[in-house]
């Protein structure tokens, strides 16, 4: 398997995954538009976001990135993970029309999961657990040995990336969006906490991953140098992306205040109003089924 690190071959599973993504997207859009009307159809910009997500996904899951990431180079693995979480995940979210998101997240268990997981503190915890947990040495060894584990890890990373970006993107109904200063703080923490393994990679004095012991054959660097380079790449890629988004958010808020507006200039959409009404209705039904005091032990009436 590791005879030639640069041997070209296609990954049919990656091509099938990208094709299935496009087919499911088209079916879901048509299904929602049949009931919600033409407003549920994607805009040209959203179609471009989908094309960008599909193309980036192919880059991450096809030769040579996928081959190097699986067996040869920790740097390639980190590049692949950055593509999935910082590029594919937000572009997929941006490609979704708001009515489609509302339909996908309408079932109560899904809505509750989205509501809880995308709260800023929870989103930081979820993203950190996934990113750090999938970098433990046994997890990386399992990814190198089993293509199904690699596929599951890639899906998990994309989902974690969506959790990361959900509080940032304002068109997603039912997601709590912090104000500009809160969003900047959220992105700052997301850029620091989940990426602390990169510090370990840079300052470690010995290689941590036997799976990449032959890195010199692929990229001309020792396993230790490859590991140190991976740490630098992770930091240099993550900080500019997340801090730039934070800076844009603060700049827009400052511009809004300068024009006499409020700091929070987000437009309240009907999908968001509808989601809050649905949640209120579900809460009322739960209250009716379990009214306060229903399970209290009845008191004995006083005698005589």
Residue pairs with C-beta under 8 A, 6 or more apart in sequence:
1 71
2 71
2 72
2 214
5 67
5 68
5 71
5 72
5 214
5 217
5 218
6 64
6 218
7 67
8 63
8 64
9 63
9 67
10 62
10 63
11 61
11 62
11 63
11 66
13 61
13 147
13 151
14 57
14 58
14 61
14 62
14 66
15 58
15 62
17 57
17 61
18 54
18 57
18 58
18 61
21 53
21 54
21 57
22 50
22 54
25 50
25 95
28 100
28 103
28 104
29 40
29 41
29 42
29 97
29 100
31 103
32 40
32 97
32 99
32 100
32 103
33 40
33 41
33 99
36 99
36 103
39 97
39 99
40 97
40 99
40 100
41 97
42 50
42 95
42 96
42 97
43 97
46 94
46 95
46 96
46 97
47 95
49 91
49 92
49 94
49 95
50 91
50 92
50 95
52 87
52 91
53 87
53 88
53 91
53 92
53 95
56 83
56 87
56 88
56 91
57 84
57 88
59 65
59 83
60 66
60 80
60 83
60 84
60 88
60 154
61 80
61 154
64 76
65 76
65 79
65 80
65 83
66 80
68 76
68 77
68 218
68 219
69 76
69 77
69 79
69 80
70 77
70 143
70 144
70 150
71 144
71 211
71 212
71 214
72 212
72 214
72 215
72 217
72 218
72 219
73 212
73 215
73 218
73 219
73 226
73 230
74 201
74 209
74 212
74 215
74 223
74 226
74 227
74 230
75 219
75 226
75 229
75 230
75 233
76 219
77 140
77 212
77 230
78 198
78 230
78 233
78 234
79 233
79 237
81 131
81 134
81 157
82 233
82 234
82 237
82 238
84 154
84 157
84 158
84 161
85 127
85 131
85 157
85 158
85 160
85 161
85 164
86 161
86 237
86 238
86 241
88 158
88 161
89 158
89 159
89 160
89 161
89 162
89 164
89 165
90 161
90 162
90 165
90 168
90 169
92 158
92 162
93 162
93 165
93 166
93 169
93 172
94 169
96 104
96 171
98 171
98 172
98 173
98 269
98 271
99 271
101 171
101 172
101 173
101 271
102 173
102 174
102 271
102 274
102 275
104 110
105 111
105 114
105 173
105 174
105 275
106 278
108 282
111 174
111 275
111 278
111 279
114 166
114 174
114 175
115 174
115 175
115 176
115 279
116 122
117 123
117 126
117 163
118 163
118 166
118 167
118 172
118 175
118 176
119 167
119 176
120 167
120 176
120 178
120 182
120 186
123 163
123 164
123 166
123 167
123 186
123 190
124 186
124 189
124 190
124 193
124 194
126 160
126 163
127 160
127 161
127 163
127 164
127 190
127 194
128 193
128 194
130 156
130 157
130 159
130 160
131 157
131 160
131 194
131 195
131 197
132 194
132 196
132 197
133 139
134 140
134 143
134 153
134 156
134 157
135 197
137 208
137 209
137 210
139 153
140 209
140 211
141 209
141 210
141 211
142 149
143 149
143 150
143 153
144 150
144 211
164 190
166 172
166 175
167 175
167 176
167 177
167 178
167 183
167 186
168 177
168 183
168 187
168 245
168 249
169 175
170 177
170 266
171 269
173 269
173 271
173 272
173 274
173 275
174 272
174 275
174 279
177 183
177 266
178 185
178 186
179 253
179 263
179 264
180 249
180 250
180 252
180 253
180 254
180 263
180 264
181 250
181 253
181 263
183 246
183 249
184 246
184 247
184 249
184 250
187 242
187 243
187 245
187 246
187 249
188 242
188 243
188 246
190 242
191 238
191 239
191 242
191 243
195 234
195 235
195 238
197 231
197 234
198 230
198 231
198 232
198 234
198 235
199 231
200 208
200 231
201 208
201 227
201 228
201 230
201 231
201 234
202 228
202 231
202 232
204 224
204 227
204 228
205 224
206 224
207 213
207 222
207 223
207 224
207 227
208 227
209 223
209 227
212 223
212 226
212 227
213 223
214 223
215 221
215 222
215 223
215 225
215 226
216 222
216 223
219 226
221 229
252 265
253 263
253 264
253 265
256 262
256 263
256 265
257 263
